[in-house]
Amino acid sequence: MRYKRFNMKHTEKVIRFIQETKWFQLPLEVKHQSKRCLMDTLGAMLSGMQTPVAEIMKRIATGWLKGNESTVLVSGVRTSAVGAVLVNGFAGNALDIDDGYRLVKGHPGACILPLVMTASEIVPECTGKDFLEAIIVGYEIAVRAGLIRHALYSTYHSSGSWGAIGGAAAAGKLLRLNKETLLHALGAAEYHAPIAPMMKGIDTPSMGKDSIGWGCFVAMMSVLMAREGFTGIQPIFEDTPNPHWIESLGDQYEIMNLYFKPYAACRWAQPAVDGALKISKQAGLFVDDIEKIRIFTFAEAAALSRQYPENTEDAQYSISFPIAAALIDGKVGPDQVLPPRIFDKDIKSMMDKIDVVVEKRFQREFPDKALAEVAITTKNGKTLSSGIMSARWDPGSGAPTDEKLEEKFIWLVKPVLGEKKVKKLVKMIWEFENLTDLEKFTHYCIK
C-alpha cells in the first residue's frame, strides 16, 4: 500500500464501509429511503433531459466520447461510460429539482445516480439490491466528503467538488474494486474534482450549475483510471476535523436527513415561493390584486438574481422569477423554467413588484435552515404576511410522504416518457430490491 507512512484510520473505515455494506444488514428505513431517493433523482434526471444543456452534452458525448457501454436516458443513445454519466449527470441537476443535504449546501443524489446506473450496465450480473446498496454508499460518502470539504475551505464549493468522491465510491462498489484500487479511485476523484466557486455560479448563472455533470465525469474516469493502475492522492477522509463524521459510518445514515424539492428553483428561494402561495390561497388573491411583494430572507437567497431570465439557468437561480411564476401558474416546474414561459410578460410584470430584504434573524439560522417571510400589499392598501416560512420537505419541516414523491415523479416524467412507462417505473422502484434484470429498468427509462 502506497500510504503506509500515513495514518489511514479514517480511510480504512471508509473503504470497509464501501466494500462491506450489504442489503440484508441495513435498517429497514434506510432501505426504503434508498428507493425514495432513486425515484426522486430519476424523476429529476428524466425530466432534465428536456433542457438545452442536456441536448448539448448529448451531442458532446455522441461526437467525442463514443462507445457502446452505457445508455443516455430518454433518448436511448449508447455511448462510452464516461459519455453517459456526463449527459445523465448534467440532466440530473438541470432543473434544480433534485434532492439535497442542508449542511453541505448541495445535491448528493444527482452526483450518485448517474454513476450507479452506468456502473450497473458495466456489471451484467448487477441486481436491484446491488444497485440500492451502491446508492446508499454513495450518499453516505458524498455527504461526509462535503462536510469535510466545507470545513477545510472557506470558499463555498459546488456539489461536484465533493459529489465526485461519493460517485466514485458508488461506482467502485458496483465494480467490486479491491481495497487499493478503490483507495486510488477515491483519491483521484478528490484531486480532479471541479473545485468550483458556487457563488460565482449564482452571480452569473450558467449551464455549469452545481458542477454535478463534470463531477460525475470525474468520478467515472477516476474509477476507470484506477482499474488501469492510475494512482491517486490519499483521500480527504484523514483531513476531517470531526472524527465522528467518519466513525458514524454504518451507524448513522445521513441519507435519512435529506431534503426534497417541490419546485424547479434554487432551494434558497423556495420558502418565499411557499410564503407567497400561502398568502394568495388564504386571502383568495387574484394576480391583479397585488401591488407589492416584500421578501425578508438571508443574504445568500437575496443574492439570487432579480433580472428577467434569458435562459433556463437564469430562471432557476432567481429569487423573483419562481415567486412570480408560482403566483401566476400555481407551480414552478419544467413548464415554467423552460422557454417560452420564461419570457412571459405577465411573469415579468409580477417580478417588478418584488423587493428583497436581508434580515439578521434569518441569516443566523443559515445554512441549518433556509427561512423567509413574505409580505404582500394589495391594491386596496392591505398588507398580508405569510409568517416565517421554512423550505418545504426539509427534515425539520416534514419529509414528503411516499405518495407525494410519487406524484412529483409522475408530474415530471409523464410528459417525457408517457403514462404507461411512468406507471411501470413507479411499481418497479418500490419493488427494486427484487429485480434481477436491470435491463428492463433501463428500457423503461427510454422513450
Secondary structure, 3 states (H helix, E strand, C coil): CCCCCCCCHHHHHHHHHHHHCCHHHCCHHHHHHHHHHHHHHHHHHHHHCCCHHHHHHHHHHHHHCCCCCEECCECCCEECHHHHHHHHHHHHCCCCCCCEEHHHCECCHHHHHHHHHHHHHHCCCCCHHHHHHHHHHHHHHHHHHHHHHHHHCCCCECHHHHHHHHHHHHHHHHCCCCHHHHHHHHHHHHHHCCCCEHHHHHHCCCCCCCCHHHHHHHHHHHHHHHHCCCCCCCCHHHHCCCCHHHHCCCCCCHHHHCECCCCCCCHHHHHHHHHHHHHHHHHCCCHHHEEEEEEEECHHHHCCECCCCCCHHHHHCECHHHHHHHHHHCCCCHHHHCCCHHHCHHHHHHHCCEEEEECHHHHCCCCCCCEEEEEEEECCCCEEEEEEEECCCCCCCCCCCHHHHHHHHHHHHHHHHCHHHHHHHHHHHHCHHHCCCHHHHHHHCEC
